[in-house]
Amino acid sequence: MKSRERLLTALRHEEADRIPIDLGSTDVTGMNCLVYKGFRKLLNLPDKPIRPMVTSGSDPSLFTFYNMVAEVEREVLDILHIDVISINRTLEPTLSAKKLSKAFINGGWRIVEFGFKQWYWREWDLTIEIPDYIDVIEGEGRYIASLGGREHAIAPKKSFYFNSRRFSTPLKNAKDVNDIKDFNWDFYKISDIVLEDLKRRAEYLYKSTDYGLIYFRIGSIHAWPQDLRGWSQWLADLRLRRALAEAVLDHVMDVVMYNTRKIVDALGHYVQVLGLADDLGTEEIPQISVQVFRDIYKHRYEEIFTYIKKYSKAYTFLHSDGAIYPLIRELINTGLDILNPIQISARGMEAERLKKEFGEELTFWGGGVDTQHILPFRKEEEIVEHVKKLIKIFAPGGGYVFAPVHNIQPNTPPENIAAVFKTAYYYGKYPILDMESKVL
């Protein structure tokens, strides 16, 4: 069975020949660049610069680059039997290694075609490939990523990530609806030039490969207001300043629906999954109550998901970390098909409970290995048993795409990572319950 067919079979809640496997189709199902370098060495692949993922679209923050999630090369995709890729790829398979994005150049923002240049992170002996319009400058105890002379992100020298100025809360001091209205919302709408480039990429991958295809980060309607207003301030807005919160969300939805309509029209024929990112949970409880979700967010999610389903055949995907069990039924009722990353260590997110209650309606994309408490610290044989147990819970009946619980972090032993994907491939073959007859 080909990868795209395998993915679609799982999304229809049917059993394929094996479970689909994902690593790196999104910037929340990948691997940090530093550990990826060590993983390549374990696979006996030649040492080479690592390229962090970079999204295209309306967001000029380069968040995925600063988050240092490695773009996975085709040779690694093949070794690990990966079934899903992003249409945003710049490595093979791809239409072009160059991409379009917004960049601050000569005193203003403009759409540019960019390639990559190398930068050496001395503290980690790590050479990475960065967009060629970014300059990384060494400062006092830190590195500064500069766009056109403007500080755009910083990283302490012994950090694993850059801290993007994306989180500079430009609406922190907004006092009334007029302050919200005057913000430059149009800046975040996807350009037709970028959209046409994405369409060409998607069409090429659809016609020339058998991979399942995803476009991730259409937008967010909870996390983005938190970026604009500040994390705790936005939560207070939802309870105490409802008129201001509604004004923010009306503008957010105008942008998100504009982008959704454009993206669905351009990509809906080619991609099998269209995804949003909206962290709704902490590790103990949801950030918001069920009632706040119903009053403020439910109809907005419904609008997004209804449009996607009406005008494309793509499945809807939402990334939300944390303890969101009380919200899952509500999300399903909005039209959500796929939930990620399934943070099984968070309160109330036990794998057995989720599969039993929601497994016939919701596809679980993730939950394959606990990257926070298990993967970095346990022995290989313990990792194998951990992964087998989760596959045995999630995989029966389809509705499951194997992926780690969010990104694999630095200081994770490469041998443990290899054990994860080897186990997923060999023990993820149907019938799942026949595990004892399968040998690694």
C-alpha positions in Angstrom: 0.0 0.0 0.0 1.3 3.5 -0.9 1.8 6.1 1.8 -1.0 8.4 0.7 -3.5 5.6 0.5 -2.3 4.3 3.9 -2.9 7.8 5.4 -6.4 8.2 3.9 -7.3 4.7 5.0 -6.4 5.5 8.6 -8.3 8.9 8.4 -11.4 7.0 7.3 -11.0 4.9 10.5 -10.2 1.7 8.6 -7.2 -0.6 9.0 -4.5 -0.3 6.3 -1.5 -2.7 6.0 0.1 -0.8 8.9 -0.2 2.4 10.8 1.0 5.6 9.0 4.1 7.1 10.5 5.0 10.8 10.7 8.2 12.5 11.6 8.7 16.1 10.5 5.5 16.8 8.4 4.9 19.7 10.8 7.0 21.7 13.2 5.2 19.9 16.1 5.9 16.3 15.0 9.6 16.6 14.5 13.1 16.6 16.0 15.4 19.3 17.3 18.3 20.0 15.0 21.0 19.0 17.5 19.6 15.6 18.3 18.9 15.1 14.5 22.6 15.6 13.9 23.4 12.7 16.3 20.6 10.6 14.8 22.0 10.9 11.3 25.3 9.8 12.7 23.7 6.7 14.2 22.2 5.9 10.8 25.7 6.0 9.3 24.8 9.0 7.2 27.5 11.6 6.3 27.8 14.7 8.5 26.2 17.7 6.9 24.6 21.0 7.8 21.1 20.6 9.3 18.3 22.7 7.9 15.6 23.9 10.3 12.1 24.0 9.0 10.8 27.3 7.7 7.2 27.9 6.9 5.8 30.0 4.1 2.7 32.1 4.3 1.5 35.2 6.0 3.6 34.9 9.2 7.0 36.7 8.9 8.1 35.5 12.4 10.1 32.5 11.0 8.8 30.7 14.2 9.7 27.2 12.9 13.2 28.3 12.1 13.7 29.8 15.5 12.2 26.6 17.1 15.1 24.6 15.5 13.0 21.7 14.3 15.0 19.9 11.6 13.7 19.4 8.1 14.0 15.6 7.5 15.9 14.6 4.4 14.5 12.0 2.0 17.0 9.4 3.0 15.8 9.5 6.6 12.2 9.5 5.5 12.9 6.3 3.6 14.8 4.6 6.4 12.1 5.3 8.9 9.2 4.5 6.5 7.6 8.0 6.9 4.3 8.4 5.1 3.5 12.1 5.4 5.3 15.3 4.4 4.7 19.0 4.3 4.2 20.9 1.1 6.4 23.5 2.6 9.5 21.3 2.2 12.7 22.8 0.8 14.6 19.5 0.7 13.9 16.6 -1.7 11.3 15.8 -2.6 10.4 19.4 -3.4 9.7 21.5 -6.5 12.3 24.1 -5.5 14.8 24.6 -2.7 14.0 28.3 -2.8 11.0 29.7 -1.1 8.9 32.9 -0.8 8.4 34.7 2.4 8.0 38.1 4.0 11.2 39.7 4.9 12.2 43.1 6.3 14.6 44.6 3.8 15.7 48.2 3.1 13.4 49.6 5.7 10.2 47.7 4.8 8.5 44.3 4.6 8.3 42.7 1.2 7.9 39.3 -0.4 11.3 37.8 -1.3 12.6 34.6 -2.8 15.2 33.2 -0.5 17.7 30.4 -0.4 19.9 29.3 2.5 23.3 30.0 3.9 25.3 28.2 6.6 25.8 29.4 10.2 27.9 27.6 12.7 26.6 27.4 16.3 29.9 27.0 18.0 28.7 25.9 21.4 27.0 22.8 19.9 29.4 22.2 17.1 26.4 22.4 14.9 26.2 23.9 11.4 22.7 24.9 10.3 21.3 26.3 7.1 19.4 29.5 7.7 17.4 31.7 5.3 19.9 33.9 3.4 18.1 37.2 4.4 18.8 36.5 8.1 22.1 37.5 9.8 23.1 35.9 13.0 25.2 38.3 15.1 27.2 37.3 18.2 26.5 39.5 21.2 27.3 39.4 24.9 26.4 35.8 26.0 23.9 35.5 23.2 23.2 35.3 19.5 20.9 37.8 17.7 19.0 36.9 14.5 18.6 40.1 12.6 16.3 41.0 9.7 17.4 44.0 7.8 19.2 45.4 10.8 16.2 44.7 13.2 16.6 42.4 16.1 14.1 39.6 15.4 15.1 36.8 17.8 17.7 36.0 20.4 19.3 32.8 21.7 21.5 32.5 24.8 24.7 30.8 23.6 23.9 27.5 25.4 20.3 27.5 24.5 18.7 25.1 22.0 16.3 27.6 20.5 15.9 31.2 19.5 13.3 33.3 21.3 11.3 35.0 18.6 10.1 38.6 18.9 6.9 37.2 17.6 5.9 37.2 21.3 6.4 40.9 21.7 2.6 41.4 22.4 1.9 44.4 20.1 -1.6 44.9 21.5 -0.6 44.6 25.1 -1.6 48.2 25.8 -4.8 48.3 23.8 -7.5 49.9 25.9 -10.6 49.9 23.6 -12.1 48.6 20.4 -10.5 51.5 18.4 -7.0 50.5 19.4 -7.8 47.0 18.1 -9.3 48.3 14.9 -6.2 50.5 14.1 -3.8 47.5 14.2 -2.4 46.4 10.9 -4.4 43.2 10.5 -3.9 43.0 6.7 -0.2 42.4 7.2 -1.0 38.8 8.3 -3.1 37.9 5.2 -1.4 35.5 2.9 -0.2 37.1 -0.4 -1.3 35.8 -3.8 2.4 35.4 -4.8 3.2 33.2 -1.8 -0.1 31.3 -2.4 0.7 30.6 -6.0 4.1 29.2 -5.0 2.5 26.9 -2.4 0.0 25.7 -5.0 2.8 24.8 -7.4 4.6 22.9 -4.7 1.5 21.0 -3.6 0.6 20.1 -7.2 4.2 18.8 -7.8 4.2 16.7 -4.7 0.7 15.4 -5.3 1.6 14.3 -8.9 5.2 13.1 -8.5 5.1 11.4 -5.0 3.0 9.0 -3.1 3.3 10.7 0.2 0.4 12.0 2.2 0.5 15.8 2.1 -0.3 18.3 4.9 -0.4 22.1 5.1 -0.1 23.2 8.7 -0.6 26.5 10.5 -3.5 28.0 8.6 -3.9 30.0 11.7 -5.0 30.1 15.4 -7.8 31.8 17.2 -6.6 31.3 20.8 -2.8 31.3 20.6 -2.5 34.2 18.3 -4.5 36.6 20.6 -2.3 35.4 23.4 0.7 36.5 21.3 -0.9 39.8 20.6 -2.1 40.6 24.1 0.1 38.5 26.4 -0.6 35.1 27.8 -2.2 35.9 31.1 -3.8 39.2 29.9 -5.7 37.4 27.1 -7.1 34.9 29.6 -8.2 37.8 31.7 -9.8 39.5 28.6 -11.9 36.4 28.0 -13.5 36.7 31.5 -13.3 40.4 32.4 -13.0 42.4 29.1 -15.4 40.5 26.9 -16.1 43.3 24.5 -12.4 43.9 23.9 -11.8 40.1 23.5 -14.6 39.8 21.0 -13.2 42.7 19.0 -9.8 41.0 18.9 -11.3 37.7 17.8 -13.5 39.4 15.1 -10.3 40.7 13.5 -8.4 37.5 14.1 -11.2 35.5 12.4 -11.3 38.0 9.5 -7.6 37.2 8.9 -7.9 33.4 9.5 -10.9 33.0 7.3 -9.3 35.1 4.6 -6.3 32.8 4.7 -8.5 29.6 5.0 -10.5 30.5 1.9 -7.3 31.3 -0.1 -5.5 28.2 1.1 -8.4 25.8 0.5 -9.0 27.2 -3.0 -5.3 26.8 -3.9 -4.4 23.6 -2.1 -7.6 21.7 -1.3 -7.3 19.4 -4.3 -3.8 18.3 -3.4 -3.4 18.1 0.4 -5.1 15.5 2.5 -4.8 17.4 5.8 -5.2 21.1 6.6 -4.1 22.1 10.1 -4.4 24.7 12.8 -2.3 25.3 15.9 -4.0 26.4 19.1 -2.7 25.3 22.5 -5.7 25.1 24.7 -4.3 23.3 27.7 -1.8 23.3 30.6 -0.5 20.1 31.9 -3.1 20.0 34.6 -6.3 21.6 33.2 -7.5 23.4 30.1 -6.6 27.1 29.9 -10.3 27.9 29.5 -13.5 26.4 30.8 -15.9 24.4 28.6 -18.4 27.3 28.9 -15.9 29.9 27.7 -15.1 27.6 24.8 -18.8 27.3 23.9 -19.5 31.0 24.2 -16.4 32.3 22.5 -14.6 29.7 20.4 -17.0 27.0 19.3 -18.8 28.9 16.5 -15.5 30.2 15.2 -13.9 26.8 15.0 -17.1 25.6 13.3 -16.8 28.3 10.7 -13.3 27.3 9.8 -13.8 23.6 9.7 -17.1 23.8 7.9 -15.5 25.8 5.1 -12.6 23.3 4.8 -15.0 20.4 4.6 -17.4 22.1 2.2 -14.8 23.2 -0.4 -12.2 20.5 -0.1 -11.7 16.8 0.7 -9.1 17.6 3.3 -9.3 16.4 6.9 -9.2 19.0 9.7 -6.3 18.9 12.1 -5.7 20.7 15.4 -2.6 20.9 17.4 -3.2 21.5 21.1 -0.9 20.5 23.9 -1.9 19.7 27.4 -4.8 18.5 29.5 -7.7 19.2 27.1 -9.9 16.2 27.8 -12.9 18.3 28.8 -12.8 20.1 25.5 -12.4 17.1 23.1 -16.1 16.4 22.8 -16.7 20.1 22.0 -13.9 20.1 19.4 -15.4 17.0 17.7 -18.7 18.8 17.5 -17.1 21.7 15.7 -16.0 19.4 12.9 -12.5 18.4 14.0 -11.2 15.2 12.4 -7.7 14.9 13.8 -6.1 15.9 17.2 -2.4 16.3 17.9 -0.1 15.7 19.8 -2.0 13.7 22.4 0.0 14.6 25.4 -0.6 11.3 27.3 1.3 12.5 30.4 -1.1 15.4 31.0 -4.0 15.1 33.5 -6.9 13.2 32.0 -5.2 12.3 28.7 -4.7 8.6 29.4 -4.5 6.7 26.1 -7.1 4.1 27.0 -9.6 6.7 28.0 -9.2 8.7 24.8 -9.4 5.8 22.5 -12.5 4.3 24.2 -14.4 7.6 24.3 -13.4 9.3 21.1 -11.7 6.7 18.9 -14.6 6.1 16.5 -14.9 9.8 15.7 -11.4 11.3 16.1 -8.1 10.4 14.6 -5.2 10.6 17.1 -2.1 11.9 15.4 0.7 11.5 18.0 0.7 9.9 21.4 3.3 7.4 20.1 6.0 8.0 22.7 6.2 10.3 25.7 9.1 12.7 24.7 9.0 14.5 28.0 9.3 11.8 30.6 10.1 8.5 28.8 12.1 8.9 25.6 15.1 10.8 26.9 15.6 8.8 30.1 14.6 5.1 29.7 16.5 2.2 28.4 15.9 1.0 24.8 13.9 -2.1 25.9 11.7 0.0 28.1 11.1 2.4 25.1 10.1 -0.6 22.9 7.5 -1.8 25.5 6.2 1.8 26.0 5.6 2.2 22.2 4.1 -1.2 21.8 1.6 -0.5 24.5 0.5 2.7 22.9 0.2 1.2 19.5 -1.9 -1.6 20.9 -4.3 1.0 22.4 -4.5 3.6 19.6 -4.1 1.6 16.4 -7.0 -0.9 16.3 -9.8 0.1 13.9 -7.7 2.8 12.3 -8.0 6.5 13.2 -4.3 6.6 14.2 -1.2 8.2 12.8 2.0 7.4 14.7 4.1 10.4 15.8 5.9 11.4 19.0 4.1 13.5 21.6 5.3 16.8 20.1 9.0 17.3 19.1 11.9 15.1 20.1 14.1 17.2 22.3 17.9 17.7 22.7 19.7 15.3 24.9 17.6 12.4 23.7 19.8 9.3 23.0 19.7 8.6 19.2 19.4 4.9 20.0 16.1 5.5 21.7 14.8 7.4 18.7 15.8 4.5 16.4 14.0 2.1 18.8 10.8 4.2 18.6 10.5 4.2 14.8 11.7 0.6 14.4 9.0 -0.5 16.9 6.3 1.6 15.2 7.1 0.0 11.8 7.3 -3.6 12.9 4.6 -3.6 15.5 2.3 -1.2 13.7 1.4 -3.8 11.1 -2.2 -5.0 11.2 -3.6 -7.0 12.8 -2.2 -5.1 15.8 -3.3 -7.5 18.5 -1.1 -10.2 17.0 2.0 -8.6 18.6 3.5 -11.7 20.1 4.2 -13.2 16.7 6.0 -10.1 15.5 9.8 -9.9 16.2 12.0 -6.8 15.8 
